[in-house]
Amino acid sequence: MAPEGAANSSTNRRKGNPRSGRLLRHADFERVYKQGRRHFSAHMTVFYLGRTAGEGLRVGFTVGRALGAAVDRNRMKRRLRESVRLTRPAVEPAADVVINPKKSLQTAEFSSLMAEVSRAFEVIAQKLMEKPRP
C-alpha cells in the first residue's frame, strides 16, 4: 500500500495557472510592450493591454539577466507566479499582462508582493473599464 502522500501526482497538482491563462508567444509580449499601458509599483512594473477576443487574464513574466543569476531570477518568477495564482481576481478582464520585477523583489516580504499584485489587477480592471479619451 502506498503512503498517504504518494497519491497520483495529477490529483495533487494545484489548478491555478492553466496554459490558457499564460502569455507565451514573443509576439504577444512585444504587442503588450508597444501598445499597452504601464502600472508602476515598488517591486515591479506591470504592462497591460486589453483584448477584444478571448476571456480572462493572460499573464507573462520577464526577468532580465541584470537582476541576478539564474537561481535568483527563477526564484523571482516562482514568487510572482504564486502571488498571481493567489490573487487572481474572480472576474477577470480580458487583458494581456506582463510583469517585470525590480531587484528589490528579491528581499520583499511575500505579503507585500501579494498586495502589489492584487493592487495591479485592481488598477488594470479599473483602467480597462474606463472609456478611452478622444
N, CA, C and O atoms as a MOPAC input file, in Angstrom:
PM7 MOZYME 1SCF
protein

 N      0.84900 1    -1.17800 1     0.00000 1
 C      0.00000 1     0.00000 1     0.00000 1
 C      0.89400 1     1.24200 1     0.00000 1
 O      1.87000 1     1.31100 1     0.74800 1
 N      0.56100 1     2.20300 1    -0.83000 1
 C      1.34900 1     3.41800 1    -0.95800 1
 C      1.10800 1     4.34900 1     0.22900 1
 O      0.00500 1     4.38500 1     0.77400 1
 N      2.12100 1     5.09300 1     0.62800 1
 C      1.92300 1     6.06900 1     1.70300 1
 C      0.85500 1     7.08800 1     1.32100 1
 O      0.54100 1     7.28600 1     0.14800 1
 N      0.32000 1     7.71300 1     2.33100 1
 C     -0.78300 1     8.64700 1     2.12900 1
 C     -0.43600 1     9.78600 1     1.17600 1
 O     -1.27000 1    10.16200 1     0.35300 1
 N      0.76200 1    10.34000 1     1.26300 1
 C      1.16800 1    11.47300 1     0.43800 1
 C      1.58200 1    11.09200 1    -0.96900 1
 O      1.85100 1    11.97000 1    -1.78900 1
 N      1.64000 1     9.78800 1    -1.26900 1
 C      2.11600 1     9.34700 1    -2.57400 1
 C      0.98100 1     9.06000 1    -3.54300 1
 O      1.13500 1     8.23300 1    -4.44200 1
 N     -0.11700 1     9.70500 1    -3.38600 1
 C     -1.24800 1     9.51500 1    -4.30200 1
 C     -0.86300 1    10.00400 1    -5.68900 1
 O      0.18600 1    10.62300 1    -5.86500 1
 N     -1.67700 1     9.73700 1    -6.63600 1
 C     -1.43000 1    10.13800 1    -8.01800 1
 C     -1.07300 1    11.61800 1    -8.07700 1
 O     -1.82100 1    12.46300 1    -7.58600 1
 N      0.06900 1    11.92600 1    -8.67800 1
 C      0.56200 1    13.30300 1    -8.68300 1
 C     -0.37700 1    14.24300 1    -9.43100 1
 O     -0.43500 1    15.43000 1    -9.11000 1
 N     -1.11100 1    13.74100 1   -10.42100 1
 C     -2.01100 1    14.62300 1   -11.16300 1
 C     -3.18700 1    15.06400 1   -10.29900 1
 O     -3.74400 1    16.13900 1   -10.52200 1
 N     -3.57400 1    14.25100 1    -9.31600 1
 C     -4.65900 1    14.67100 1    -8.43900 1
 C     -4.17900 1    15.66000 1    -7.39300 1
 O     -4.97000 1    16.43700 1    -6.85800 1
 N     -2.86700 1    15.63500 1    -7.09600 1
 C     -2.32000 1    16.55200 1    -6.10400 1
 C     -1.92600 1    17.89700 1    -6.68900 1
 O     -1.67100 1    18.83900 1    -5.93900 1
 N     -1.86900 1    18.00900 1    -7.99100 1
 C     -1.44000 1    19.26100 1    -8.61700 1
 C     -2.44400 1    20.36600 1    -8.33400 1
 O     -3.65700 1    20.15500 1    -8.32400 1
 N     -1.90200 1    21.53500 1    -8.10600 1
 C     -2.76100 1    22.69700 1    -7.88600 1
 C     -3.22900 1    23.22300 1    -9.22800 1
 O     -2.44400 1    23.35200 1   -10.16800 1
 N     -4.48400 1    23.51700 1    -9.30800 1
 C     -5.03100 1    24.11400 1   -10.52600 1
 C     -5.05700 1    25.61300 1   -10.30400 1
 O     -5.83600 1    26.10200 1    -9.48500 1
 N     -4.22000 1    26.35100 1   -11.01800 1
 C     -4.20000 1    27.77400 1   -10.79500 1
 C     -3.60600 1    28.55100 1   -11.93800 1
 O     -3.95200 1    29.71500 1   -12.13800 1
 N     -2.72300 1    27.93900 1   -12.69200 1
 C     -2.10600 1    28.62000 1   -13.81200 1
 C     -2.26900 1    27.77200 1   -15.06700 1
 O     -1.29500 1    27.20400 1   -15.56100 1
 N     -3.48300 1    27.68200 1   -15.58200 1
 C     -3.67000 1    26.88300 1   -16.78600 1
 C     -2.95500 1    27.52000 1   -17.97000 1
 O     -2.67800 1    28.72000 1   -17.95600 1
 N     -2.65800 1    26.74000 1   -18.97900 1
 C     -1.94300 1    27.22900 1   -20.14700 1
 C     -2.70200 1    28.38400 1   -20.80800 1
 O     -2.08000 1    29.30500 1   -21.33900 1
 N     -4.01800 1    28.34400 1   -20.78000 1
 C     -4.81500 1    29.41300 1   -21.39300 1
 C     -4.67500 1    30.73500 1   -20.64300 1
 O     -5.01300 1    31.78600 1   -21.18700 1
 N     -4.18700 1    30.70300 1   -19.41400 1
 C     -4.02000 1    31.90900 1   -18.61600 1
 C     -2.61000 1    32.45100 1   -18.62300 1
 O     -2.28400 1    33.35900 1   -17.85800 1
 N     -1.75000 1    31.88800 1   -19.50400 1
 C     -0.35900 1    32.32700 1   -19.55900 1
 C     -0.07000 1    33.00000 1   -20.89100 1
 O     -0.61400 1    32.62000 1   -21.92700 1
 N      0.77600 1    33.98500 1   -20.84800 1
 C      1.25300 1    34.66900 1   -22.04500 1
 C      2.53100 1    33.95000 1   -22.45300 1
 O      3.49000 1    33.90500 1   -21.68200 1
 N      2.55400 1    33.38200 1   -23.66900 1
 C      3.66300 1    32.52100 1   -24.04800 1
 C      4.42700 1    32.99200 1   -25.28100 1
 O      5.64200 1    32.80900 1   -25.35000 1
 N      3.76300 1    33.58100 1   -26.23500 1
 C      4.41000 1    33.92500 1   -27.50100 1
 C      5.14400 1    35.26600 1   -27.42800 1
 O      4.65800 1    36.22200 1   -26.82400 1
 N      6.31800 1    35.31700 1   -28.05100 1
 C      7.12500 1    36.53500 1   -28.08600 1
 C      6.33800 1    37.68900 1   -28.70700 1
 O      6.43500 1    38.82700 1   -28.24800 1
 N      5.57300 1    37.40100 1   -29.73300 1
 C      4.78700 1    38.44400 1   -30.40300 1
 C      3.76800 1    39.06700 1   -29.45200 1
 O      3.50800 1    40.26900 1   -29.52400 1
 N      3.19400 1    38.26600 1   -28.56900 1
 C      2.23300 1    38.79700 1   -27.59300 1
 C      2.92600 1    39.72000 1   -26.59000 1
 O      2.38600 1    40.76500 1   -26.22900 1
 N      4.11300 1    39.33600 1   -26.14600 1
 C      4.87300 1    40.18900 1   -25.22600 1
 C      5.19800 1    41.52200 1   -25.89900 1
 O      5.02300 1    42.58400 1   -25.30100 1
 N      5.66900 1    41.46000 1   -27.13800 1
 C      6.01500 1    42.67800 1   -27.86800 1
 C      4.80900 1    43.58700 1   -28.05800 1
 O      4.92600 1    44.80600 1   -27.93100 1
 N      3.65300 1    43.00500 1   -28.36000 1
 C      2.43000 1    43.79200 1   -28.55900 1
 C      2.05000 1    44.51400 1   -27.26500 1
 O      1.65700 1    45.68000 1   -27.29800 1
 N      2.16500 1    43.82600 1   -26.12700 1
 C      1.84000 1    44.45100 1   -24.83700 1
 C      2.80900 1    45.59100 1   -24.54800 1
 O      2.38900 1    46.65100 1   -24.08600 1
 N      4.10000 1    45.38900 1   -24.81300 1
 C      5.08500 1    46.44100 1   -24.56500 1
 C      4.83800 1    47.65900 1   -25.45100 1
 O      4.91900 1    48.79200 1   -24.97700 1
 N      4.54100 1    47.44400 1   -26.71500 1
 C      4.43200 1    48.55400 1   -27.66200 1
 C      3.08800 1    49.26300 1   -27.61400 1
 O      3.04000 1    50.48300 1   -27.76400 1
 N      2.00200 1    48.54100 1   -27.41000 1
 C      0.67000 1    49.13900 1   -27.48000 1
 C      0.01800 1    49.31600 1   -26.11500 1
 O     -0.97400 1    50.03500 1   -25.99600 1
 N      0.55700 1    48.67700 1   -25.09100 1
 C     -0.09600 1    48.66600 1   -23.79000 1
 C      0.22500 1    49.85600 1   -22.90800 1
 O      0.95400 1    50.77100 1   -23.29100 1
 N     -0.33900 1    49.81200 1   -21.72200 1
 C     -0.12000 1    50.83500 1   -20.71300 1
 C      0.71000 1    50.23700 1   -19.59000 1
 O      0.93100 1    49.02700 1   -19.55300 1
 N      1.17800 1    51.09500 1   -18.66200 1
 C      2.02900 1    50.64100 1   -17.57300 1
 C      1.46200 1    51.03000 1   -16.22700 1
 O      0.78700 1    52.04900 1   -16.07300 1
 N      1.75900 1    50.18300 1   -15.25900 1
 C      1.44000 1    50.46200 1   -13.86000 1
 C      2.72400 1    50.20600 1   -13.07400 1
 O      3.31000 1    49.12700 1   -13.16400 1
 N      3.15600 1    51.20500 1   -12.30300 1
 C      4.39800 1    51.09300 1   -11.54700 1
 C      4.09500 1    50.84500 1   -10.08200 1
 O      3.14900 1    51.40900 1    -9.53200 1
 N      4.89900 1    49.99900 1    -9.45100 1
 C      4.81000 1    49.80000 1    -8.00700 1
 C      6.23400 1    49.65100 1    -7.46500 1
 O      7.20000 1    49.72300 1    -8.22400 1
 N      6.35700 1    49.44700 1    -6.18000 1
 C      7.67500 1    49.43800 1    -5.53900 1
 C      8.57600 1    48.31700 1    -6.03800 1
 O      9.78200 1    48.51600 1    -6.18200 1
 N      8.01400 1    47.14800 1    -6.30400 1
 C      8.82800 1    45.98500 1    -6.64000 1
 C      8.65200 1    45.48700 1    -8.07000 1
 O      9.27200 1    44.49400 1    -8.45300 1
 N      7.81700 1    46.15900 1    -8.87200 1
 C      7.60200 1    45.67600 1   -10.23200 1
 C      6.97500 1    46.74900 1   -11.11100 1
 O      6.41600 1    47.73400 1   -10.62900 1
 N      7.08500 1    46.52700 1   -12.40500 1
 C      6.37000 1    47.31600 1   -13.39800 1
 C      5.44900 1    46.34900 1   -14.12800 1
 O      5.87500 1    45.28000 1   -14.56400 1
 N      4.19300 1    46.73100 1   -14.25600 1
 C      3.20600 1    45.86600 1   -14.89000 1
 C      2.73800 1    46.53100 1   -16.17800 1
 O      2.22700 1    47.65100 1   -16.16100 1
 N      2.91500 1    45.83500 1   -17.28100 1
 C      2.43200 1    46.29100 1   -18.58400 1
 C      1.14200 1    45.54400 1   -18.87600 1
 O      1.04500 1    44.34900 1   -18.59600 1
 N      0.14500 1    46.23100 1   -19.43700 1
 C     -1.11600 1    45.54500 1   -19.73400 1
 C     -1.76100 1    46.12200 1   -20.98000 1
 O     -1.57100 1    47.29000 1   -21.31800 1
 N     -2.52000 1    45.28500 1   -21.64700 1
 C     -3.21400 1    45.66400 1   -22.87000 1
 C     -4.51900 1    44.88600 1   -22.92600 1
 O     -4.52100 1    43.66000 1   -22.81200 1
 N     -5.62500 1    45.59200 1   -23.10200 1
 C     -6.92400 1    44.94100 1   -23.21800 1
 C     -7.03800 1    44.15100 1   -24.51300 1
 O     -6.43300 1    44.50800 1   -25.52400 1
 N     -7.81100 1    43.08500 1   -24.47400 1
 C     -8.04500 1    42.25100 1   -25.65400 1
 C     -9.52300 1    42.25600 1   -25.97900 1
 O    -10.36000 1    42.37800 1   -25.08500 1
 N     -9.84700 1    42.12300 1   -27.25400 1
 C    -11.25500 1    42.00200 1   -27.64600 1
 C    -11.63500 1    40.53700 1   -27.77000 1
 O    -12.75200 1    40.16000 1   -27.41700 1
 N    -10.73200 1    39.70900 1   -28.26300 1
 C    -11.01600 1    38.28400 1   -28.42100 1
 C    -10.54500 1    37.52800 1   -27.18700 1
 O     -9.50900 1    37.85300 1   -26.60700 1
 N    -11.29500 1    36.54100 1   -26.80000 1
 C    -10.89700 1    35.72200 1   -25.66000 1
 C    -11.41400 1    36.28300 1   -24.35200 1
 O    -11.97200 1    37.37900 1   -24.29300 1
 N    -11.21400 1    35.51000 1   -23.32000 1
 C    -11.68700 1    35.90200 1   -22.00000 1
 C    -10.56100 1    35.78700 1   -20.99000 1
 O     -9.62600 1    35.00700 1   -21.16900 1
 N    -10.65800 1    36.56200 1   -19.94000 1
 C     -9.75300 1    36.44700 1   -18.81900 1
 C     -8.36100 1    37.01300 1   -19.04700 1
 O     -8.00000 1    37.46200 1   -20.13400 1
 N     -7.60800 1    36.96700 1   -17.96600 1
 C     -6.23300 1    37.46800 1   -17.97400 1
 C     -5.28700 1    36.42300 1   -18.53500 1
 O     -5.44000 1    35.22700 1   -18.28500 1
 N     -4.31600 1    36.88700 1   -19.29000 1
 C     -3.16400 1    36.06600 1   -19.65700 1
 C     -1.95600 1    36.79200 1   -19.09500 1
 O     -1.72700 1    37.95700 1   -19.41700 1
 N     -1.18400 1    36.11700 1   -18.26100 1
 C     -0.08800 1    36.76000 1   -17.54500 1
 C      1.23400 1    36.13800 1   -17.97300 1
 O      1.35400 1    34.91800 1   -18.08900 1
 N      2.23300 1    37.00200 1   -18.20700 1
 C      3.58600 1    36.56500 1   -18.52600 1
 C      4.58000 1    37.31900 1   -17.65900 1
 O      4.26600 1    38.37200 1   -17.10300 1
 N      5.77100 1    36.77400 1   -17.55200 1
 C      6.81100 1    37.36900 1   -16.71100 1
 C      8.08600 1    37.50500 1   -17.52000 1
 O      8.41900 1    36.62500 1   -18.31300 1
 N      8.80600 1    38.60800 1   -17.32300 1
 C     10.13100 1    38.75700 1   -17.91100 1
 C     11.08000 1    39.19800 1   -16.81000 1
 O     10.83800 1    40.18400 1   -16.11300 1
 N     12.16000 1    38.44800 1   -16.67200 1
 C     13.15900 1    38.75200 1   -15.65700 1
 C     14.50400 1    38.76600 1   -16.37800 1
 O     15.01500 1    37.72000 1   -16.77700 1
 N     15.06900 1    39.95300 1   -16.54100 1
 C     16.31700 1    40.10200 1   -17.28100 1
 C     17.53200 1    39.63400 1   -16.51200 1
 O     17.50000 1    39.50300 1   -15.28900 1
 N     18.59200 1    39.38700 1   -17.23700 1
 C     19.84200 1    38.91200 1   -16.62800 1
 C     20.44800 1    39.92400 1   -15.67500 1
 O     21.21700 1    39.55000 1   -14.79000 1
 N     20.12200 1    41.17700 1   -15.83400 1
 C     20.67000 1    42.21400 1   -14.95600 1
 C     20.17800 1    42.04800 1   -13.51300 1
 O     20.75300 1    42.62900 1   -12.59400 1
 N     19.11100 1    41.25300 1   -13.31000 1
 C     18.55300 1    41.09200 1   -11.96900 1
 C     19.22300 1    39.98900 1   -11.16800 1
 O     18.83500 1    39.74500 1   -10.02500 1
 N     20.21700 1    39.31600 1   -11.73200 1
 C     20.93900 1    38.32500 1   -10.95800 1
 C     21.17500 1    37.03900 1   -11.72000 1
 O     20.88100 1    36.92600 1   -12.91000 1
 N     21.71800 1    36.06900 1   -10.99000 1
 C     22.00000 1    34.76000 1   -11.56300 1
 C     20.69100 1    34.01200 1   -11.82300 1
 O     19.62400 1    34.42800 1   -11.37100 1
 N     20.78900 1    32.91500 1   -12.55000 1
 C     19.60000 1    32.13800 1   -12.91600 1
 C     18.80700 1    31.70300 1   -11.68400 1
 O     17.57700 1    31.70300 1   -11.70800 1
 N     19.49700 1    31.33800 1   -10.61900 1
 C     18.82300 1    30.91500 1    -9.39600 1
 C     17.93000 1    32.03200 1    -8.85900 1
 O     16.78600 1    31.79300 1    -8.47300 1
 N     18.46500 1    33.25400 1    -8.83700 1
 C     17.71400 1    34.40400 1    -8.33000 1
 C     16.55000 1    34.75100 1    -9.24900 1
 O     15.44900 1    35.03900 1    -8.77800 1
 N     16.78600 1    34.72600 1   -10.54400 1
 C     15.71400 1    35.05300 1   -11.49700 1
 C     14.58900 1    34.03200 1   -11.43500 1
 O     13.41400 1    34.39800 1   -11.48400 1
 N     14.93900 1    32.75900 1   -11.32700 1
 C     13.91200 1    31.72100 1   -11.23300 1
 C     13.11800 1    31.83300 1    -9.94100 1
 O     11.91200 1    31.58800 1    -9.92700 1
 N     13.78800 1    32.20100 1    -8.86100 1
 C     13.08500 1    32.38600 1    -7.59100 1
 C     12.08300 1    33.54200 1    -7.70000 1
 O     10.96300 1    33.44700 1    -7.19800 1
 N     12.49200 1    34.63100 1    -8.35700 1
 C     11.58100 1    35.76200 1    -8.55900 1
 C     10.35700 1    35.32300 1    -9.35500 1
 O      9.23100 1    35.68200 1    -9.01100 1
 N     10.57100 1    34.55400 1   -10.41000 1
 C      9.44200 1    34.09600 1   -11.22800 1
 C      8.51600 1    33.18100 1   -10.43400 1
 O      7.29500 1    33.27600 1   -10.55800 1
 N      9.08500 1    32.29900 1    -9.62400 1
 C      8.24500 1    31.41600 1    -8.80000 1
 C      7.40000 1    32.22000 1    -7.82600 1
 O      6.21400 1    31.94000 1    -7.65100 1
 N      8.00400 1    33.21800 1    -7.19000 1
 C      7.26100 1    34.05600 1    -6.23400 1
 C      6.15400 1    34.83500 1    -6.94300 1
 O      5.04200 1    34.95200 1    -6.42900 1
 N      6.46600 1    35.36300 1    -8.12100 1
 C      5.45100 1    36.10500 1    -8.87700 1
 C      4.31400 1    35.19000 1    -9.32900 1
 O      3.14200 1    35.54800 1    -9.21100 1
 N      4.66000 1    34.00800 1    -9.84600 1
 C      3.61300 1    33.06900 1   -10.28700 1
 C      2.68100 1    32.71400 1    -9.14500 1
 O      1.46300 1    32.67600 1    -9.32500 1
 N      3.23600 1    32.45500 1    -7.97900 1
 C      2.41000 1    32.08600 1    -6.83300 1
 C      1.55100 1    33.26700 1    -6.37000 1
 O      0.39100 1    33.07100 1    -6.00900 1
 N      2.08600 1    34.46400 1    -6.37300 1
 C      1.29300 1    35.62100 1    -5.95300 1
 C      0.17000 1    35.89300 1    -6.96300 1
 O     -0.92600 1    36.29300 1    -6.57000 1
 N      0.42900 1    35.68400 1    -8.24200 1
 C     -0.62900 1    35.83800 1    -9.25100 1
 C     -1.69300 1    34.77100 1    -9.04100 1
 O     -2.88700 1    35.06100 1    -9.11400 1
 N     -1.26800 1    33.53700 1    -8.78100 1
 C     -2.22200 1    32.44800 1    -8.57100 1
 C     -3.13600 1    32.72900 1    -7.38000 1
 O     -4.33600 1    32.45800 1    -7.43600 1
 N     -2.56800 1    33.27400 1    -6.30100 1
 C     -3.33700 1    33.51500 1    -5.08400 1
 C     -4.21300 1    34.76300 1    -5.15500 1
 O     -5.21900 1    34.84200 1    -4.44900 1
 N     -3.85600 1    35.73300 1    -5.98400 1
 C     -4.60300 1    36.99400 1    -6.00400 1
 C     -5.38300 1    37.21400 1    -7.28700 1
 O     -5.92400 1    38.29900 1    -7.49900 1
 N     -5.45200 1    36.20600 1    -8.14600 1
 C     -6.17000 1    36.34700 1    -9.41600 1
 C     -7.61400 1    36.74800 1    -9.13400 1
 O     -8.27600 1    36.10300 1    -8.32100 1
 N     -8.12100 1    37.80000 1    -9.78500 1
 C     -9.47700 1    38.26900 1    -9.49900 1
 C    -10.53400 1    37.26500 1    -9.94900 1
 O    -10.32100 1    36.50200 1   -10.89200 1
 N    -11.67000 1    37.27500 1    -9.26500 1
 C    -12.76100 1    36.36100 1    -9.60200 1
 C    -13.32600 1    36.69400 1   -10.98000 1
 O    -13.57200 1    35.80000 1   -11.79000 1
 N    -13.52900 1    37.97200 1   -11.23900 1
 C    -13.99400 1    38.42300 1   -12.55100 1
 C    -12.78700 1    39.03400 1   -13.25400 1
 O    -12.34800 1    40.13700 1   -12.92900 1
 N    -12.27000 1    38.29900 1   -14.21400 1
 C    -11.04500 1    38.72500 1   -14.87600 1
 C    -11.35100 1    39.54000 1   -16.12600 1
 O    -12.15600 1    39.12500 1   -16.96000 1
 N    -10.71400 1    40.69400 1   -16.25700 1
 C    -10.86500 1    41.44500 1   -17.50000 1
 C    -10.11700 1    40.73000 1   -18.62200 1
 O     -9.14700 1    40.01700 1   -18.36600 1
 N    -10.56000 1    40.91800 1   -19.85300 1
 C     -9.86200 1    40.33000 1   -20.99700 1
 C     -8.63800 1    41.19500 1   -21.27000 1
 O     -8.74300 1    42.25200 1   -21.89200 1
 N     -7.47900 1    40.74200 1   -20.80300 1
 C     -6.26400 1    41.53600 1   -20.94000 1
 C     -5.04000 1    40.64300 1   -20.94100 1
 O     -5.04300 1    39.54900 1   -20.37600 1
 N     -3.99200 1    41.13400 1   -21.59100 1
 C     -2.67900 1    40.51400 1   -21.53300 1
 C     -1.83600 1    41.34200 1   -20.58100 1
 O     -1.82000 1    42.57000 1   -20.66700 1
 N     -1.13500 1    40.67200 1   -19.67200 1
 C     -0.35900 1    41.35000 1   -18.63800 1
 C      1.06200 1    40.79600 1   -18.64900 1
 O      1.26200 1    39.58300 1   -18.70100 1
 N      2.04700 1    41.69200 1   -18.60000 1
 C      3.44900 1    41.29000 1   -18.46600 1
 C      3.98400 1    41.96100 1   -17.21400 1
 O      3.87700 1    43.17700 1   -17.05000 1
 N      4.56400 1    41.15200 1   -16.33000 1
 C      5.11600 1    41.67000 1   -15.07700 1
 C      6.63600 1    41.63000 1   -15.15300 1
 O      7.23200 1    40.57900 1   -15.38700 1
 N      7.25300 1    42.79300 1   -14.95200 1
 C      8.71300 1    42.92800 1   -14.90200 1
 C      9.11300 1    43.27000 1   -13.46900 1
 O      8.82700 1    44.37200 1   -13.00200 1
 N      9.76600 1    42.35200 1   -12.76500 1
 C     10.17000 1    42.66200 1   -11.39200 1
 C     11.37300 1    43.58900 1   -11.35500 1
 O     12.12300 1    43.70900 1   -12.32400 1
 N     11.53600 1    44.24100 1   -10.21300 1
 C     12.72500 1    45.05100 1    -9.94500 1
 C     13.61600 1    44.26000 1    -8.98600 1
 O     13.16900 1    43.28300 1    -8.38500 1
 N     14.85000 1    44.67300 1    -8.84600 1
 C     15.81700 1    43.96700 1    -7.99500 1
 C     15.31100 1    43.85500 1    -6.55000 1
 O     15.61300 1    42.88000 1    -5.86200 1
 N     14.55600 1    44.83200 1    -6.09900 1
 C     14.06400 1    44.83700 1    -4.72000 1
 C     13.08700 1    43.70000 1    -4.43100 1
 O     12.79700 1    43.41500 1    -3.26900 1
 N     12.58000 1    43.05300 1    -5.47000 1
 C     11.63900 1    41.94000 1    -5.27800 1
 C     12.30000 1    40.78100 1    -4.52800 1
 O     11.62700 1    40.04300 1    -3.80900 1
 N     13.60800 1    40.62200 1    -4.69400 1
 C     14.31500 1    39.50900 1    -4.06000 1
 C     14.19100 1    39.52900 1    -2.54500 1
 O     14.11500 1    38.47300 1    -1.91700 1
 N     14.16900 1    40.71100 1    -1.95500 1
 C     14.13400 1    40.81600 1    -0.49500 1
 C     12.76700 1    41.22700 1     0.04100 1
 O     12.60800 1    41.40100 1     1.24900 1
 N     11.78900 1    41.38200 1    -0.83100 1
 C     10.46300 1    41.83000 1    -0.40800 1
 C      9.72300 1    40.71700 1     0.33400 1
 O      9.87700 1    39.53400 1     0.03100 1
 N      8.92800 1    41.12400 1     1.30200 1
 C      8.05300 1    40.18100 1     2.00200 1
 C      6.99700 1    39.67200 1     1.02100 1
 O      6.51600 1    40.41900 1     0.16900 1
 N      6.64400 1    38.39500 1     1.15100 1
 C      5.67100 1    37.81800 1     0.21700 1
 C      4.30700 1    38.48600 1     0.36500 1
 O      3.59200 1    38.64300 1    -0.62400 1
 N      3.93700 1    38.87900 1     1.57200 1
 C      2.64000 1    39.53100 1     1.77200 1
 C      2.57800 1    40.87500 1     1.04200 1
 O      1.53900 1    41.22200 1     0.48100 1
 N      3.66800 1    41.62900 1     1.04200 1
 C      3.66500 1    42.90300 1     0.31900 1
 C      3.66500 1    42.66700 1    -1.18600 1
 O      3.07400 1    43.44200 1    -1.93800 1
 N      4.32200 1    41.60300 1    -1.62700 1
 C      4.29600 1    41.23700 1    -3.03700 1
 C      2.87600 1    40.89000 1    -3.48100 1
 O      2.42500 1    41.32100 1    -4.54200 1
 N      2.18000 1    40.11200 1    -2.66200 1
 C      0.79200 1    39.76300 1    -2.98900 1
 C     -0.08600 1    41.01000 1    -3.02900 1
 O     -0.95800 1    41.12500 1    -3.89000 1
 N      0.13500 1    41.93700 1    -2.11100 1
 C     -0.65200 1    43.16900 1    -2.08600 1
 C     -0.40700 1    43.99300 1    -3.34700 1
 O     -1.34100 1    44.57500 1    -3.90000 1
 N      0.84600 1    44.04500 1    -3.80500 1
 C      1.15500 1    44.80500 1    -5.02900 1
 C      0.52400 1    44.16600 1    -6.26400 1
 O      0.00600 1    44.87000 1    -7.13000 1
 N      0.56500 1    42.84400 1    -6.34800 1
 C     -0.03600 1    42.16400 1    -7.49200 1
 C     -1.55300 1    42.35700 1    -7.47900 1
 O     -2.16100 1    42.61400 1    -8.51800 1
 N     -2.15400 1    42.23100 1    -6.30400 1
 C     -3.59500 1    42.43700 1    -6.18200 1
 C     -3.98800 1    43.85600 1    -6.58700 1
 O     -4.96300 1    44.05900 1    -7.31100 1
 N     -3.22600 1    44.82300 1    -6.11600 1
 C     -3.48800 1    46.22700 1    -6.46900 1
 C     -3.33000 1    46.44500 1    -7.97500 1
 O     -4.11400 1    47.17700 1    -8.57800 1
 N     -2.32900 1    45.82000 1    -8.58400 1
 C     -2.12900 1    45.95200 1   -10.02800 1
 C     -3.33600 1    45.40700 1   -10.78700 1
 O     -3.77600 1    46.01600 1   -11.76100 1
 N     -3.88000 1    44.26200 1   -10.35200 1
 C     -5.06200 1    43.70700 1   -11.01000 1
 C     -6.26700 1    44.63400 1   -10.86500 1
 O     -7.06400 1    44.76600 1   -11.79400 1
 N     -6.40200 1    45.27700 1    -9.70300 1
 C     -7.49700 1    46.23600 1    -9.49100 1
 C     -7.36100 1    47.42100 1   -10.43600 1
 O     -8.33700 1    47.84300 1   -11.05600 1
 N     -6.14600 1    47.95700 1   -10.54400 1
 C     -5.89300 1    49.10500 1   -11.42400 1
 C     -6.16900 1    48.72800 1   -12.87500 1
 O     -6.78300 1    49.50000 1   -13.61000 1
 N     -5.72100 1    47.55300 1   -13.28800 1
 C     -5.93600 1    47.10200 1   -14.66900 1
 C     -7.42000 1    47.00300 1   -14.96900 1
 O     -7.87400 1    47.48300 1   -16.00800 1
 N     -8.18100 1    46.39000 1   -14.07900 1
 C     -9.62700 1    46.26500 1   -14.29000 1
 C    -10.28700 1    47.63900 1   -14.36500 1
 O    -11.14400 1    47.87800 1   -15.21500 1
 N     -9.88400 1    48.53700 1   -13.47300 1
 C    -10.46500 1    49.88300 1   -13.45800 1
 C    -10.13200 1    50.64000 1   -14.73500 1
 O    -11.01400 1    51.25100 1   -15.33800 1
 N     -8.87000 1    50.60900 1   -15.15400 1
 C     -8.45200 1    51.35100 1   -16.34700 1
 C     -9.08400 1    50.79700 1   -17.61900 1
 O     -9.40000 1    51.55900 1   -18.53300 1
 N     -9.26800 1    49.50000 1   -17.69000 1
 C     -9.85600 1    48.90600 1   -18.88100 1
 C    -11.36000 1    49.16100 1   -18.97200 1
 O    -11.93900 1    49.08900 1   -20.05600 1
 N    -11.99100 1    49.46000 1   -17.83100 1
 C    -13.42300 1    49.76700 1   -17.83400 1
 C    -13.68100 1    51.21900 1   -18.25500 1
 O    -14.77000 1    51.54900 1   -18.72600 1
 N    -12.66500 1    52.08900 1   -18.08200 1
 C    -12.82600 1    53.49300 1   -18.46900 1
 C    -13.00200 1    53.61400 1   -19.97300 1
 O    -12.49200 1    52.79800 1   -20.74000 1
 N    -13.70900 1    54.61500 1   -20.37000 1
 C    -13.86200 1    54.87700 1   -21.79300 1
 C    -12.61200 1    55.61300 1   -22.29100 1
 O    -12.09100 1    56.47900 1   -21.58800 1
 N    -12.13100 1    55.28400 1   -23.48100 1
 C    -10.95700 1    55.99400 1   -24.00000 1
 C    -11.23400 1    57.46500 1   -24.22700 1
 O    -12.33400 1    57.85200 1   -24.62200 1
 N    -10.23100 1    58.27200 1   -23.97400 1
 C    -10.38100 1    59.72900 1   -24.17100 1
 C    -10.21800 1    60.06000 1   -25.64900 1
 O     -9.39500 1    59.45500 1   -26.33500 1
 N    -11.00900 1    61.02900 1   -26.14400 1
 C    -10.89000 1    61.40000 1   -27.55700 1
 C     -9.62000 1    62.15400 1   -27.86500 1
 O     -9.38800 1    62.52900 1   -29.01400 1

